[in-house]
Amino acid sequence: MPPEGFSWRTMSLGARREGSPFHGLSTVMLKELADNLSSVRMLVLEVLMVMFGAVVVYLAAEQLRQGTAEDPFLILRLFAPPGDSLLTFVTVLSILVPLMAIGLGFDAINGEHNRRTLSRILAQPIYRDALLLGKFLAGLGTLSINLVVLWLMVIGFGLVRLGIPPSAEELGRSLVFLLLTVCYAGVWLAVAMLFSIVFRATATAALVSLGLWLFFAMLWPALAKPLAEMISPSDYRYTMLGLQTPDTLMWQVALARISPGTLYSEAITAILNPDVRSLGPLFLDQVQGMIRGAPLPLSQSIVIAWPQTVGLIAGTVVLYVIGYVIFQRQEVRA
């Protein structure tokens, strides 16, 4: 017989509460989000992003105002102006977004260890799953809020300076570009949180995260070609004609795409430039529309950028799962 005062409903609710690994997720996420948005570190990164972004967008707008040729995608040119300009809005984002993500995540877990607050947090009805996921979602939410505000500033500046409202196609492409940037930020946030779990020293986690970003941003693209030559040497018949061996080129592209920066740059190239037919070798049926001068619709550009987008999302998930497994096996007592 059940004891006096026993209630099956109370028992089921208690079991559900104890069995839910995400109990307390919203509490952790909202608290971390408030801390991130009010921190001095985040304020400095936001000011740097706005300053650099405003300068490059202003220069791009002046270049577009001086041009005489009509362009149906003027707003998109603010993000990636035509020509071989080294300083563009996309370049600024590719540098500052990883820095912001690393700045948010390098002390997410080891900071709690060093302050001896992790065991106190987990002593509450908050599971490790909820703590880790809440910190990740709060960091991603902070980055998303900043990127949305910056995106709105660019669109507004284009309206004021160029005097031309964006078309539905331009708004759609710029929104996809915004989503891709959030996915790119998620990769580096997951990297920073992984090293925050692995290393107890916050300085070590920050240096390793920054070092990995610099390696993939600067060294890996240069190493991809010699590594491809080692795996699949060039055929001298192609070399005599001044062409690259197809197998070597395939390996070079595949190795370069290990870098998140390469995936991000290829994806936004397809989205921001409607004339791009392929991110690899072009075939005759792909260049026919380019010869006629007809830009691709947004749906086709998304199809071209879809493999790179999936790669960014998959990289974020894999890095988060690795950090999750390590965090579950760690000792949290002070």
JOVENLIN-V787557 format. One record per run of one state. SS is the DSSP state (a for helix, b for strand, c for the rest). FROM is the first residue (numbers start at 1). TO is the last residue. Records with the same first field share a line. If there is no record, write none. Layout:
# JOVENLIN-V787557
SS->FROM-TO ; FROM-TO
This chain:
# JOVENLIN-V787557
c->1-7 ; 20-24 ; 39-39 ; 67-73 ; 80-88 ; 106-109 ; 115-117 ; 124-127 ; 163-167 ; 199-201 ; 232-235 ; 241-245 ; 257-259 ; 273-283 ; 293-297 ; 329-334
a->8-19 ; 25-38 ; 40-66 ; 74-79 ; 89-105 ; 110-114 ; 118-123 ; 128-162 ; 168-198 ; 202-231 ; 236-240 ; 246-256 ; 260-272 ; 284-292 ; 298-328
